Amino acid sequence: MGAQSPAALGVSPTGPVSPSIPADHPGVTDLFAVLAYGEISAFYRLAEEAKLSPTVRGKVAVAKMAAAEMEHFNLLEAALSERGADIFDVMAPFVRALDAYHASTDPSTWLESMVKFYVGDGIAADFYREIAGVLSPDVADVVRDVLAETGHSEFVVDEVRRAVAASRSERDRLTLWGRRLLGEAITQAQYVMAQRDELTELVLAATGDLNGIATLFERMQNSHAERMSVLGL
């Protein structure tokens, strides 16, 4: 997940600043697991979508994005191994939800793929960064390393901004696509939380209560609007 952080976009996270969840909380394993499946899914997705690029430059850029996702997966595999967890076993509960999200947001064009990488992955990153705010420093560092900006978003921004500046119809189409990504991502986040009680506990600890979760989703929408603006949408 290499999309820009809220801070880079001028959006200030407002989650808790003091860790309150111990490193051995079972929800941490679930958090690492859902992140791991997200990373390996992104790797295969980007490798496939590189074919959509009209240029070799684009193919290489996407290949580098995919390589970064694989590095993040390896980091999570090591973290889970340290916790005595088999990465394939603990990822299993999240496969259906994440696969459903990607199936419902399968890009049909190169530009849709780029918007999904920048905007769609950014929405998910915002969600997980909120949770990281209540974790012990060693666990939070793993989460933030996985969500870190990988330096590839500049390429995505340039590609999309050029296209939408040249075509009003392309801009309108990608704006609708971005809205769809937001709706599907929030639905996915809600579904993932519903699957695992331990993960729900982490989210509640990060946000305080159900009203806090609603506020979190509002902040995610605000960050989404900022990213769309960066893309010229």
C-alpha positions as CSV (number, residue, x, y, z in Angstrom):
1,M,0.0,0.0,0.0
2,G,2.0,2.9,-1.2
3,A,-0.6,5.7,-1.4
4,Q,0.2,9.0,0.2
5,S,-0.3,9.5,3.9
6,P,-2.9,12.0,5.2
7,A,-0.1,14.1,6.6
8,A,1.4,14.4,3.1
9,L,-2.0,15.6,1.8
10,G,-2.4,18.1,4.6
11,V,-4.8,15.9,6.6
12,S,-4.0,15.4,10.2
13,P,-4.9,12.1,11.8
14,T,-6.8,12.5,15.0
15,G,-6.5,9.1,16.6
16,P,-5.2,8.3,20.0
17,V,-1.6,9.3,20.7
18,S,-0.9,6.9,23.6
19,P,-0.7,3.1,22.9
20,S,-3.3,1.1,24.8
21,I,-3.3,-2.3,23.1
22,P,-0.5,-4.7,24.3
23,A,1.6,-6.4,21.7
24,D,0.3,-9.8,22.6
25,H,-3.4,-8.9,22.0
26,P,-4.9,-11.5,19.6
27,G,-6.3,-8.7,17.4
28,V,-2.7,-7.8,16.4
29,T,-2.3,-11.1,14.6
30,D,-5.6,-10.5,12.8
31,L,-4.4,-7.0,11.8
32,F,-1.1,-8.4,10.5
33,A,-3.0,-11.1,8.6
34,V,-5.5,-8.8,6.8
35,L,-2.6,-6.5,5.9
36,A,-0.6,-9.4,4.6
37,Y,-3.4,-10.6,2.4
38,G,-3.9,-7.1,1.1
39,E,-0.3,-6.9,0.2
40,I,-0.1,-10.2,-1.6
41,S,-3.3,-9.4,-3.4
42,A,-1.9,-6.0,-4.5
43,F,1.3,-7.7,-5.8
44,Y,-0.7,-10.0,-8.1
45,R,-3.1,-7.3,-9.1
46,L,-0.4,-4.8,-10.1
47,A,1.6,-7.5,-11.9
48,E,-1.5,-8.2,-14.0
49,E,-2.5,-4.6,-14.5
50,A,0.9,-3.7,-15.8
51,K,-0.3,-5.2,-19.1
52,L,-2.7,-2.3,-19.4
53,S,0.1,0.3,-19.6
54,P,0.5,1.8,-23.0
55,T,4.2,2.4,-22.4
56,V,7.3,0.5,-21.2
57,R,7.8,3.3,-18.7
58,G,4.4,2.5,-17.2
59,K,5.0,-1.2,-17.1
60,V,8.3,-0.7,-15.2
61,A,6.7,1.8,-12.8
62,V,3.9,-0.7,-11.9
63,A,6.4,-3.5,-11.6
64,K,8.3,-1.5,-9.0
65,M,5.0,-0.9,-7.2
66,A,4.4,-4.6,-7.2
67,A,7.9,-5.3,-5.9
68,A,7.3,-2.9,-3.0
69,E,4.1,-4.7,-2.1
70,M,6.0,-8.0,-2.0
71,E,8.6,-6.5,0.4
72,H,5.7,-5.5,2.7
73,F,4.3,-9.0,2.6
74,N,7.7,-10.4,3.6
75,L,7.8,-8.0,6.5
76,L,4.4,-9.1,7.7
77,E,5.3,-12.8,7.2
78,A,8.3,-12.3,9.5
79,A,6.3,-10.4,12.1
80,L,3.7,-13.2,12.1
81,S,6.3,-15.9,12.4
82,E,7.7,-14.1,15.4
83,R,4.2,-14.4,17.0
84,G,4.1,-18.1,16.2
85,A,1.5,-17.7,13.5
86,D,1.4,-19.4,10.1
87,I,0.7,-16.6,7.6
88,F,-1.5,-18.7,5.3
89,D,-3.7,-19.9,8.2
90,V,-4.3,-16.5,9.6
91,M,-4.9,-14.9,6.3
92,A,-7.7,-17.3,5.4
93,P,-10.6,-15.5,7.2
94,F,-10.0,-12.4,5.1
95,V,-9.6,-13.9,1.7
96,R,-13.3,-13.7,0.8
97,A,-13.8,-10.1,1.8
98,L,-10.7,-8.8,0.1
99,D,-11.2,-10.8,-3.1
100,A,-14.8,-9.5,-3.3
101,Y,-13.6,-6.0,-3.1
102,H,-11.1,-6.5,-5.9
103,A,-13.6,-8.3,-8.0
104,S,-16.1,-5.4,-7.6
105,T,-13.4,-2.8,-8.4
106,D,-11.6,-4.5,-11.3
107,P,-10.2,-1.8,-13.5
108,S,-10.9,-1.9,-17.2
109,T,-8.4,0.7,-18.2
110,W,-4.9,1.8,-17.4
111,L,-6.1,5.0,-15.8
112,E,-8.7,3.2,-13.7
113,S,-5.9,1.0,-12.4
114,M,-3.7,4.0,-11.5
115,V,-6.6,5.7,-9.7
116,K,-7.3,2.5,-7.8
117,F,-3.7,2.2,-6.7
118,Y,-3.5,5.8,-5.5
119,V,-7.0,6.4,-4.1
120,G,-8.3,2.9,-3.3
121,D,-5.1,1.8,-1.5
122,G,-5.0,5.2,0.2
123,I,-8.5,4.7,1.7
124,A,-7.4,1.3,3.2
125,A,-4.2,2.8,4.5
126,D,-6.1,5.6,6.4
127,F,-8.2,2.9,8.1
128,Y,-5.2,0.9,9.3
129,R,-3.2,4.0,10.4
130,E,-6.0,4.8,12.8
131,I,-5.6,1.4,14.4
132,A,-1.8,1.8,14.6
133,G,-2.3,4.8,16.8
134,V,-3.3,2.6,19.8
135,L,-0.7,-0.2,19.3
136,S,2.6,-0.7,21.2
137,P,5.5,1.0,19.4
138,D,7.0,-2.2,18.0
139,V,3.7,-3.3,16.5
140,A,2.8,0.2,15.2
141,D,6.2,0.4,13.5
142,V,5.4,-2.7,11.5
143,V,2.0,-1.4,10.4
144,R,3.4,2.0,9.5
145,D,6.3,0.4,7.5
146,V,3.8,-1.6,5.5
147,L,1.7,1.5,4.8
148,A,4.7,3.7,4.1
149,E,4.8,5.8,0.9
150,T,7.0,3.9,-1.5
151,G,7.8,6.8,-3.8
152,H,5.8,5.7,-6.8
153,S,2.7,7.9,-6.3
154,E,4.3,10.8,-8.2
155,F,4.2,8.7,-11.4
156,V,0.5,7.9,-10.8
157,V,-0.3,11.6,-10.2
158,D,1.4,12.7,-13.3
159,E,-0.3,10.1,-15.5
160,V,-3.8,10.8,-14.3
161,R,-3.5,14.6,-14.2
162,R,-2.2,14.7,-17.8
163,A,-5.1,12.5,-18.9
164,V,-7.9,14.4,-17.1
165,A,-6.5,17.8,-18.2
166,A,-6.8,16.7,-21.8
167,S,-10.2,15.1,-21.6
168,R,-13.3,16.3,-19.7
169,S,-15.1,13.0,-20.3
170,E,-12.1,11.1,-18.9
171,R,-12.2,13.3,-15.8
172,D,-15.9,12.8,-15.3
173,R,-15.5,9.0,-15.8
174,L,-12.6,8.7,-13.3
175,T,-14.4,10.9,-10.8
176,L,-17.3,8.4,-10.7
177,W,-14.8,5.6,-10.5
178,G,-13.2,7.2,-7.5
179,R,-16.5,7.5,-5.7
180,R,-17.2,3.9,-6.4
181,L,-13.8,2.9,-4.9
182,L,-14.7,4.9,-1.7
183,G,-18.0,3.1,-1.3
184,E,-16.6,-0.3,-1.9
185,A,-13.6,0.2,0.4
186,I,-15.8,1.4,3.3
187,T,-18.1,-1.6,2.8
188,Q,-15.1,-3.9,2.8
189,A,-13.7,-2.4,6.0
190,Q,-17.1,-2.9,7.8
191,Y,-17.2,-6.5,6.5
192,V,-13.7,-7.3,7.6
193,M,-14.4,-6.0,11.1
194,A,-17.5,-8.1,11.4
195,Q,-15.5,-11.3,10.7
196,R,-13.2,-11.1,13.7
197,D,-14.1,-10.0,17.2
198,E,-10.5,-9.3,18.1
199,L,-10.0,-7.0,15.2
200,T,-13.3,-5.2,16.1
201,E,-11.9,-4.6,19.6
202,L,-8.8,-3.0,18.1
203,V,-10.9,-0.6,16.0
204,L,-13.1,0.3,18.9
205,A,-10.0,1.0,21.0
206,A,-8.7,3.2,18.3
207,T,-11.9,5.2,17.9
208,G,-13.5,4.9,21.3
209,D,-17.0,3.7,20.4
210,L,-19.4,3.2,17.5
211,N,-19.7,7.0,17.1
212,G,-16.0,7.1,16.8
213,I,-16.0,4.6,14.0
214,A,-18.5,6.8,12.2
215,T,-16.2,9.7,12.7
216,L,-13.3,7.6,11.4
217,F,-15.2,6.9,8.2
218,E,-15.9,10.7,7.8
219,R,-12.2,11.4,8.1
220,M,-11.5,8.7,5.5
221,Q,-13.9,10.4,3.1
222,N,-12.2,13.7,3.7
223,S,-8.8,12.2,2.9
224,H,-10.3,10.6,-0.1
225,A,-11.5,14.0,-1.4
226,E,-8.0,15.4,-0.9
227,R,-6.4,12.6,-2.9
228,M,-9.0,13.0,-5.7
229,S,-8.1,16.7,-5.8
230,V,-4.4,15.9,-6.1
231,L,-5.3,13.8,-9.2
232,G,-7.2,16.6,-10.7
233,L,-10.6,14.9,-10.1
